[in-house]
Amino acid sequence: MSLLFEPTPDGAGRYLDWILNGLCWTLLLALGAWTIALVVGTLVGVARTLPNGILLRLGRVYVETFRNIPLLVQMFFWYFVLPELLPVRIGMAIKQMDPPWGSFIPALICLGLFTAARIAEQVRAGLQALPPGQIQAASALGFSPGGTYRLILLPQAFRIILPTLTNEFMTIFKNTSVALTIGLVELTATAREINENTFRTFEAFGVVTIVYLVIALIAWQVMHRIERAVQLPSLVSGRARP
C-alpha cells in the first residue's frame, strides 16, 4: 500500500490522488447512468404493460435492441459512430468537447440506456405481479390511466422489485470500467495508468479491487435497509408464514 503515498511522475501529487480522482469519475458516471436508467426504464416498463398499441411495440423493440447488443459495442457506437451520423456541425462539436467530457457523456448515455432496458423488464414484471383488480378499482374511483400508474401501481411495483434494482445498481457501478475503452480515466483506467508508470501490478489493481468491493458492499447495505423499510406487509407475512 506504500504505492499510494509515492509521488506521481509529474510531481503534482500522489498516486492516492489519482485513485480518488478515478473513484469520483466512476461514482459520477454510475449515479448519472443509474438516474437515466431508472427514468427511461420505468417509462419503457410501463409502456410494456399497456394494451396492444404503438407504445407496446416500441417498448418491445427498445428492450430487445439494447439487451441483445454487447455493452462494449454500444459504447463504441455512441463514441465513434454517432458523431458521424449527426449533422456535421453537431458531430464536430461532440468530437471537440474538452476531456474528460468527450468520453464521459457518451459513456453516460450508453450505460444509462443499456441498463434501462434491463430495468424496463423488471418494472414490467413488478406491474404484472399486482392483482389486475387494482386497475379496475382505480378506474371505478375515477383515476386516469396516468394517475393509476403513478399513485397506485408503480409505488407497489418498485417495492416488489427493489432487490433486483439493487443488483442493477451494483452492476452498473462495475460496468463503468468499460468506459476506459473510449478514454475515460475512471477507476480501472487509473489502476492501469499506475501500473504502466510503476510496473507494480499487484498493488495497483489490488487497491482498486478493494475499492470496488467496499463501494459495492456499502451500496448493498444501504439498499438492503431501504428494502426492509419499504417492504410490502403482505410479502413480510408471506415470508414469516412458512
C-alpha positions in Angstrom: 0.0 0.0 0.0 3.0 2.3 0.2 2.5 2.9 -3.6 -0.5 5.2 -2.8 1.7 7.7 -1.0 4.5 7.9 -3.6 4.7 11.0 -5.8 3.3 10.7 -9.3 5.7 11.2 -12.3 4.5 14.8 -12.9 5.2 15.7 -9.2 1.7 17.2 -8.8 0.5 14.8 -6.2 0.5 11.2 -5.0 -0.9 8.1 -6.6 -3.6 8.2 -3.9 -4.9 11.4 -5.6 -5.1 9.5 -8.9 -7.2 6.8 -7.2 -9.5 9.3 -5.6 -10.0 11.2 -8.9 -10.8 7.9 -10.7 -13.2 7.0 -8.0 -15.0 10.3 -8.3 -15.5 9.9 -12.1 -16.6 6.3 -11.5 -19.3 7.3 -8.9 -20.4 10.3 -11.0 -20.8 8.0 -14.1 -22.6 5.3 -12.1 -25.0 7.6 -10.4 -25.8 9.6 -13.5 -26.3 6.5 -15.6 -28.5 5.0 -12.9 -30.7 8.1 -12.9 -31.2 7.8 -16.7 -31.8 4.1 -16.5 -34.4 4.4 -13.7 -36.4 7.1 -15.5 -36.2 5.6 -19.0 -36.6 2.0 -17.7 -39.7 3.0 -15.8 -41.3 4.6 -18.8 -40.5 1.7 -21.1 -41.6 -0.8 -18.5 -45.0 1.0 -18.2 -45.3 1.0 -22.0 -44.7 -2.8 -22.0 -47.8 -3.3 -19.9 -50.2 -1.1 -21.9 -52.8 -2.7 -24.2 -51.7 -3.5 -27.7 -50.6 -0.4 -29.5 -47.7 1.5 -30.8 -46.2 2.2 -27.4 -46.2 -1.5 -26.5 -44.4 -2.3 -29.8 -41.8 0.5 -29.4 -41.1 -0.7 -25.8 -40.5 -4.2 -27.1 -38.2 -3.0 -29.8 -36.2 -0.9 -27.4 -35.7 -3.7 -24.9 -34.7 -6.3 -27.5 -32.3 -3.9 -29.2 -30.4 -2.8 -26.1 -30.4 -6.1 -24.4 -29.0 -8.1 -27.3 -26.1 -5.8 -28.4 -23.0 -6.2 -26.2 -22.2 -3.2 -24.0 -18.8 -2.7 -25.5 -20.3 -2.5 -29.0 -22.8 0.1 -27.8 -20.1 2.1 -26.1 -18.1 2.3 -29.4 -21.3 3.2 -31.2 -22.0 6.2 -29.0 -18.4 7.4 -29.1 -17.2 6.7 -32.6 -20.3 6.2 -34.8 -23.0 8.6 -33.6 -21.0 11.8 -34.3 -20.6 10.6 -37.9 -24.3 10.1 -38.3 -25.3 13.5 -37.0 -25.1 16.8 -38.9 -21.6 18.0 -39.5 -21.7 20.9 -37.0 -23.2 18.8 -34.2 -20.8 15.9 -34.9 -17.8 18.2 -34.8 -19.0 19.9 -31.6 -19.2 16.4 -30.0 -15.7 15.5 -31.2 -14.2 18.7 -30.0 -15.6 18.5 -26.4 -12.9 19.0 -23.8 -11.7 15.9 -22.0 -13.0 14.1 -20.0 -16.4 15.2 -21.0 -15.9 14.0 -24.6 -15.7 10.5 -23.2 -17.9 10.9 -20.1 -21.1 11.9 -21.9 -21.1 9.0 -24.5 -20.4 6.6 -21.6 -23.2 8.1 -19.5 -25.7 7.8 -22.3 -24.6 4.3 -23.2 -24.7 2.9 -19.7 -28.0 4.6 -18.9 -29.8 3.3 -22.0 -28.3 -0.1 -21.7 -29.4 -0.6 -18.1 -32.8 1.0 -18.8 -33.6 -2.0 -21.0 -33.0 -4.3 -18.1 -34.9 -2.2 -15.6 -37.8 -2.0 -18.0 -38.3 -5.7 -17.9 -38.2 -5.6 -14.1 -40.7 -2.9 -13.9 -43.0 -4.8 -16.3 -42.7 -7.9 -14.1 -43.4 -5.9 -11.0 -46.5 -4.4 -12.5 -47.8 -7.7 -13.9 -47.3 -9.2 -10.4 -50.0 -6.9 -9.0 -53.7 -8.1 -8.9 -55.5 -6.9 -12.0 -58.4 -5.8 -9.9 -56.5 -2.8 -8.7 -56.7 -1.2 -12.2 -60.4 -1.9 -12.3 -60.9 -0.4 -8.8 -58.9 2.7 -9.7 -60.9 3.2 -12.9 -64.1 2.9 -10.9 -62.9 5.6 -8.5 -62.3 7.9 -11.4 -58.5 7.7 -11.6 -57.0 8.4 -15.0 -54.6 5.8 -16.5 -51.6 8.1 -15.7 -52.8 8.6 -12.1 -53.4 4.8 -11.7 -49.8 4.0 -12.6 -48.3 7.0 -10.7 -50.3 6.7 -7.5 -51.2 3.1 -7.2 -49.3 0.6 -9.4 -45.8 1.9 -9.6 -45.3 2.5 -5.8 -46.2 -1.1 -5.2 -44.2 -2.4 -8.1 -41.0 -0.7 -7.0 -41.3 -2.2 -3.6 -41.5 -5.6 -5.1 -38.6 -5.2 -7.5 -36.3 -3.3 -5.1 -33.9 -6.3 -4.6 -33.4 -6.6 -8.4 -32.9 -2.8 -8.6 -30.1 -3.1 -6.0 -28.4 -5.7 -8.2 -28.7 -3.5 -11.2 -27.1 -0.6 -9.4 -24.2 -2.7 -8.3 -23.9 -4.0 -11.9 -23.9 -0.5 -13.4 -21.2 0.5 -10.9 -19.0 -2.3 -12.2 -19.9 -1.7 -15.8 -18.4 1.8 -15.6 -15.0 0.1 -16.2 -16.0 -0.4 -19.8 -15.7 3.4 -20.3 -11.9 3.1 -20.2 -12.1 1.7 -23.8 -13.2 5.2 -25.0 -10.6 7.1 -22.9 -12.4 7.9 -19.7 -9.9 7.7 -16.8 -12.2 6.1 -14.3 -11.1 3.7 -11.5 -10.0 0.8 -13.6 -8.2 3.1 -16.1 -6.5 4.8 -13.2 -5.1 1.4 -12.0 -3.8 0.7 -15.5 -2.1 4.1 -15.6 -0.5 3.5 -12.2 0.7 0.0 -13.4 2.2 1.5 -16.6 4.1 4.0 -14.5 5.3 1.8 -11.7 5.0 -1.8 -13.0 3.6 -2.7 -9.6 0.6 -4.6 -10.9 -0.4 -6.3 -7.7 -0.6 -3.1 -5.6 -2.3 -1.0 -8.3 -5.1 -3.4 -9.2 -5.3 -4.8 -5.6 -6.2 -1.3 -4.2 -8.8 -0.8 -7.0 -10.3 -4.2 -6.3 -10.7 -3.4 -2.6 -12.3 0.0 -3.5 -14.8 -1.7 -5.9 -15.6 -4.3 -3.1 -16.1 -1.6 -0.4 -18.4 0.6 -2.6 -20.5 -2.5 -3.6 -20.9 -3.6 0.0 -21.9 -0.1 1.1 -24.4 0.1 -1.8 -25.8 -3.3 -0.9 -26.2 -2.4 2.8 -27.9 0.9 2.1 -30.3 -0.7 -0.4 -31.0 -3.6 1.9 -32.1 -1.2 4.7 -34.3 0.7 2.3 -35.8 -2.6 1.1 -36.7 -3.6 4.7 -38.1 -0.2 5.4 -40.5 -0.1 2.4 -41.3 -3.8 2.2 -44.9 -4.7 1.5 -46.6 -6.1 4.6 -48.1 -8.9 2.5 -44.6 -10.0 1.5 -43.4 -9.9 5.1 -46.3 -12.0 6.3 -45.8 -14.4 3.4 -42.2 -15.0 4.4 -43.0 -15.4 8.0 -45.8 -17.9 7.5 -43.6 -20.8 6.4 
